[in-house]
Amino acid sequence: MALAFLLLAPPAQAAERVSLELVLAVDVSLSVNDIEYGLQMQGIANAFRDAEIAALIAGHRHGVAVVMTQWTGTRDAKVPLPWRVLTGDASAAAYADAVAQLPRAEFGNFTALGHAISFAVELLETNAYLGDERKIDVSGDGQNNSGPEPSQMRLEALAQGITINGLAITNNEPQLASYYVAHVIAGPAAFVIRAEDFEGFAEAFRRKLKRELSPKIAQNRPSQIYAAVQR
């Protein structure tokens, strides 16, 4: 019987190779109003429409697999845009159009950065891709106030060879970028980009995505990277 089962069982699907697996983990907690949510989505869409970003994507030989999560205060973040592989101008523009039309997921009262990181790691570990690099792009406007500490959850990412970068929106918490450096980012050459408010999110996200898509840079301590991107 066992032999017959093995003969009938379908062959395992080989993972699709990509140059980069990227999780965009976006804060939609109660501190983010609907106007600010719209600014985030429009900023992300505009970044993927940027010619320089599209060229960087096209430069990745095996493509860039990207997924978006919208997280709040629980372990189960929403995944409004499932994984898709981007290879250049057309696919990046189509992704931008999809982002621009995204309705807001249900939001909660809390900011659970630790849960957001853990969920993003799970998405990377269970997808159908095999990436040369794997990165989590966490953006938010507040410190963790629910669930596990992000400084503990980032160890989970490090153990799997995953880099975590941050985009800190600091209008409510001026020291949030420093908090991200100390508690959120992880991995060689990890960095934080600071946006002073949601109006500045678009440019900050574009800079962040450009850096994440650029060829590997020299490995530096997170504090050195942080200092560099603030100038």
N, C-alpha and C positions, 0 to 999 in steps of 0.2 A: 504493500500500500504506500509506503513512504516513497519508494522509487517512482511509482505511478504519479504521486502528487508532485514530485520534483519535475517529472517530465511534462506535466500539464501546467505547472506554475509559469506565469509570464516572466520573461527575463527582467531583471532590475534595470531601471532607466539610468543611464549614465548622466551625471551632472553636466550641465552646460557650462563651459568655461567662459568667464568674463574677466576683463581686466580689473574691474572694481565693483564691489557690492556696496551700496550706499543706502543707509536708512535715514530719511528725513523725519525727525521726531519733533513735532510742533506742539507747543503749549496752547491749549484752548480752555484752560481753567477759568474760574469765575472772574479773576482779575483782568482777563482779556475780554473787552466788550466787542460787540459785533463789528463796529467800525475798525477796531484794531485787528480783529480776525481778518477782515477784508484786506487790510494793509499787508498782512503777512502773506496771504494767498497771492495777491497781486505782485508783491515783491518777489516771491518765488517764481511765479510765472514769468515775470520780466527777466529774471536771471537766465532762465532756460531759453529765452528768445534772444539773448545777447550773442552777437556774432562770435565774440572771443570765447565764450563758454561753449558754443556749438563746435567751434574748431578744436577746443581741448577734448571734447567728447569724441569727435571724429579721430583724434590722435590716439585714442585707446584701441589697440589692434583688435581686441576681442569684445569691445563694447562696455557700456556701464549699465549694470542692473540697479534700478532705483525703486524704492518703495517709500510711501509716506504714511506715518502714523500721526494721529491727533490724540494727545494724552492729557489726562487731568490728575485725579487723585486715587485711581485704582490700578490694579495690576493689568487689567484687560483694556489696552488702548484700542481705539478704532483704527481701521486700515481703509480709509476712503479710496486710496489708489493702490491696488495690488502691484506686485513686482512687474516691471517691464524693462526691456533692454533698449537703451538708447545708443545710436551709432553715429549720429551726425545731425545736420540741420533739420531734416524733415521730422525725424523722430523726436528731437528736442522741442521743436515747435509744437508738435502734436501733444507732447507732455505738458507744455506750458498752457495750451488751451484747456486741457483736462483740469489742471490745477486751478485755473482762473474760474472755473465753473463749479468748484467743489462746495457743496453745502457744509455748514458747520456741523460737526458731530456733537452729540450730547455732551454738555460740560458739567463739571462737578465743582465743589467748593474748595478743593485742596490742590496742592501742587506736589505731585509725587515723582520727583526726579529719579529716585531709586527704582521705582516701578517702571518708569519710562525706559531706563537703561536696560533693565532685565528683559522687558518685552522686546526691545530692539535686538538684543542678543539672541533671543529665541527666534526671531524672524530670520536672522542671518544663519543660524544653525539648522533651520528646518526648510530652507528654500531649495530650489532646484538648480542652484548655480554653484560654481566653484570659482571663486574670485582670487586673482593674484593679490589683491588687497581687499580688506573689509573695514568699513568705517561707519560710525554712527554720528550723525549731525544733530545735536540737541540744541534747540532754541527755546528760550523762556524768559519770563519777567520776574521770577521770584525764587527764593530759596526753598529747599525741600521742607514741607511741613506735614507730610503724611507718609506712612509706609517706611520701608527700609532706607537707611542712609545711602545716598549715592556713592559715597566714598567706599562703601562695602560692595555695592553692586558693580562698580567699575572693575573690581578685581575679577569678577566673572568674565568681563570682556577681555581683560588682559590675559587671562588664562587661555582664551581662545584665539589670541593673536589679533584682537580687534582694537582699532584706534577709536577714541571718542574725542570729538571736537565740539566746541560750544559757541553759541551766539547768545550773549547776555544783553537783554533789553533793560536799561538801567534807570528809566524815568522814575520808578517807584523805589528802587533800591540801588543807590549810587555805588555800593561796594559789590554788586552782584558779579561783576567780571572777576574780581579777586576770589569770590566764593567759588565760581566755576573752576578757576585754576586749582584751588585747594581741594575741591570735593568732587568734581565732575569729570574733567578731561583725563585721558589716559592714553598711554602708548607713545612710541617714539615720535617726536616732532608734533605732538598734540598741541593745539592752540585754542585761544579764545578770541573771538571778534566782539567788539562792544558796539551796540547801537544805543544812542542816548535816549531814543524814544521810538515809537512805532513808525513815525514818519521816516526815521532813518533806517528802518529795517531793510528796505529793498537794497540799498547800496551796501549795507553790512553783509547781507546774505550773498550778494553777487561777489563781493571780495572773498567771502568764506568759501563759496563753491569754486571759484577760480583757484584758490589755493589747494583745495581738496582734489581737484582734477589735474593739477599741474604735476609734472614729473617729480619723482621722489626727491626730497630735499635732504640736506644733511641733518642728522639727528641732533637735536638740541634738548636741553631741559625745558619743561613746560614754562617755567618762569621766564626764560630767555625769549621764547616764542611770544609769550604774552606781552612782554615789554616792547617787542618789535612791532606788533600789530597795533599798538595804541598810538603810535606816532602819526 
